[in-house]
Amino acid sequence: MSQVELLEKPISADVFTLLRLFENYRGIDVPQDWFDLRQHYHGALDDPASRETWSPQRLSKVLDEAEAEGLVEYRDKWRITPKGAETRKAETVRRMKA
């Protein structure tokens, strides 16, 4: 998939948020387990008025969606794939241009 194709094809807000959760404060992608992902998501990241966290069902749904697209994979923990990192970067650029 080329960079142009990634820029033209937006991903869902939940998948984009999930992909951002793998990146630590130094900009390094680190593996996360299911509980880490659930605890690190906070609605204030996307909606400052919101204080909600992901429900188990919502997290499972978004993990399934991202895994089906090849953006994340599970080994001993959830990891972002190179395609996922590229997609996150392209989506960030697409949202900044919009």
C-alpha positions as a LaTeX table, in Angstrom:
\begin{tabular}{lrrr}
\hline
Residue & $x$ (\AA) & $y$ (\AA) & $z$ (\AA) \\
\hline
Met1 & 0.00 & 0.00 & 0.00 \\
Ser2 & 1.50 & 3.32 & $-1.01$ \\
Gln3 & 1.60 & 6.49 & 1.08 \\
Val4 & $-0.96$ & 8.11 & $-1.22$ \\
Glu5 & $-3.40$ & 5.24 & $-0.69$ \\
Leu6 & $-2.97$ & 5.50 & 3.08 \\
Leu7 & $-3.60$ & 9.24 & 3.03 \\
Glu8 & $-6.79$ & 8.87 & 1.01 \\
Lys9 & $-8.26$ & 6.04 & 3.12 \\
Pro10 & $-9.21$ & 7.31 & 6.58 \\
Ile11 & $-9.34$ & 4.85 & 9.47 \\
Ser12 & $-11.87$ & 4.89 & 12.28 \\
Ala13 & $-11.26$ & 7.14 & 15.26 \\
Asp14 & $-11.05$ & 4.15 & 17.61 \\
Val15 & $-8.40$ & 2.39 & 15.50 \\
Phe16 & $-6.38$ & 5.60 & 15.25 \\
Thr17 & $-6.57$ & 6.05 & 19.04 \\
Leu18 & $-5.51$ & 2.42 & 19.52 \\
Leu19 & $-2.48$ & 2.88 & 17.25 \\
Arg20 & $-1.46$ & 5.97 & 19.22 \\
Leu21 & $-1.55$ & 4.02 & 22.51 \\
Phe22 & 1.47 & 1.95 & 21.46 \\
Glu23 & 3.72 & 5.00 & 21.29 \\
Asn24 & 5.32 & 6.07 & 24.57 \\
Tyr25 & 6.25 & 9.61 & 25.59 \\
Arg26 & 9.58 & 9.28 & 23.79 \\
Gly27 & 7.96 & 8.33 & 20.50 \\
Ile28 & 8.98 & 4.66 & 20.76 \\
Asp29 & 6.44 & 1.90 & 20.06 \\
Val30 & 6.25 & $-0.56$ & 22.94 \\
Pro31 & 4.24 & $-3.80$ & 23.24 \\
Gln32 & 1.14 & $-3.54$ & 25.39 \\
Asp33 & $-1.07$ & $-6.13$ & 27.02 \\
Trp34 & $-4.85$ & $-5.92$ & 27.00 \\
Phe35 & $-5.03$ & $-4.29$ & 30.43 \\
Asp36 & $-2.37$ & $-1.70$ & 29.54 \\
Leu37 & $-4.34$ & $-0.66$ & 26.47 \\
Arg38 & $-7.57$ & $-0.43$ & 28.44 \\
Gln39 & $-6.03$ & 1.63 & 31.25 \\
His40 & $-4.03$ & 3.97 & 29.01 \\
Tyr41 & $-7.03$ & 5.03 & 26.92 \\
His42 & $-8.76$ & 8.01 & 28.40 \\
Gly43 & $-11.48$ & 9.93 & 26.60 \\
Ala44 & $-9.76$ & 13.20 & 27.45 \\
Leu45 & $-7.20$ & 12.40 & 24.72 \\
Asp46 & $-9.82$ & 12.93 & 22.02 \\
Asp47 & $-12.63$ & 14.72 & 23.81 \\
Pro48 & $-11.51$ & 16.92 & 26.74 \\
Ala49 & $-15.00$ & 16.94 & 28.21 \\
Ser50 & $-15.01$ & 13.13 & 28.39 \\
Arg51 & $-13.57$ & 11.20 & 31.29 \\
Glu52 & $-14.56$ & 7.73 & 30.08 \\
Thr53 & $-12.28$ & 4.77 & 29.50 \\
Trp54 & $-12.81$ & 1.99 & 27.01 \\
Ser55 & $-15.18$ & $-0.76$ & 27.98 \\
Pro56 & $-13.84$ & $-4.31$ & 27.52 \\
Gln57 & $-16.25$ & $-4.84$ & 24.62 \\
Arg58 & $-15.16$ & $-1.67$ & 22.82 \\
Leu59 & $-11.47$ & $-2.51$ & 23.24 \\
Ser60 & $-11.99$ & $-6.07$ & 22.00 \\
Lys61 & $-13.90$ & $-4.78$ & 18.98 \\
Val62 & $-11.22$ & $-2.25$ & 18.01 \\
Leu63 & $-8.42$ & $-4.80$ & 18.53 \\
Asp64 & $-10.25$ & $-7.26$ & 16.27 \\
Glu65 & $-10.73$ & $-4.56$ & 13.63 \\
Ala66 & $-7.08$ & $-3.46$ & 13.74 \\
Glu67 & $-5.84$ & $-7.07$ & 13.68 \\
Ala68 & $-8.02$ & $-7.89$ & 10.67 \\
Glu69 & $-6.45$ & $-4.93$ & 8.81 \\
Gly70 & $-2.94$ & $-6.10$ & 9.78 \\
Leu71 & $-2.21$ & $-3.03$ & 11.91 \\
Val72 & $-1.56$ & $-4.90$ & 15.16 \\
Glu73 & $-0.57$ & $-8.45$ & 16.03 \\
Tyr74 & $-0.54$ & $-10.54$ & 19.16 \\
Arg75 & 2.47 & $-12.56$ & 20.27 \\
Asp76 & 3.13 & $-12.44$ & 24.00 \\
Lys77 & 1.63 & $-8.92$ & 24.01 \\
Trp78 & $-0.12$ & $-6.71$ & 21.46 \\
Arg79 & 2.34 & $-5.06$ & 19.08 \\
Ile80 & 1.91 & $-2.51$ & 16.34 \\
Thr81 & 3.05 & $-3.79$ & 12.95 \\
Pro82 & 5.16 & $-1.79$ & 10.50 \\
Lys83 & 1.97 & $-1.33$ & 8.47 \\
Gly84 & 0.24 & $-0.03$ & 11.61 \\
Ala85 & 3.01 & 2.48 & 12.29 \\
Glu86 & 2.88 & 3.66 & 8.68 \\
Thr87 & $-0.90$ & 3.93 & 8.83 \\
Arg88 & $-0.75$ & 5.91 & 12.09 \\
Lys89 & 1.72 & 8.35 & 10.53 \\
Ala90 & $-0.37$ & 8.74 & 7.37 \\
Glu91 & $-3.58$ & 9.25 & 9.36 \\
Thr92 & $-1.86$ & 11.88 & 11.53 \\
Val93 & $-0.80$ & 13.77 & 8.40 \\
Arg94 & $-4.26$ & 13.38 & 6.85 \\
Arg95 & $-5.95$ & 14.80 & 9.98 \\
Met96 & $-3.51$ & 17.70 & 10.18 \\
Lys97 & $-4.28$ & 18.66 & 6.58 \\
Ala98 & $-8.04$ & 18.44 & 7.10 \\
\hline
\end{tabular}
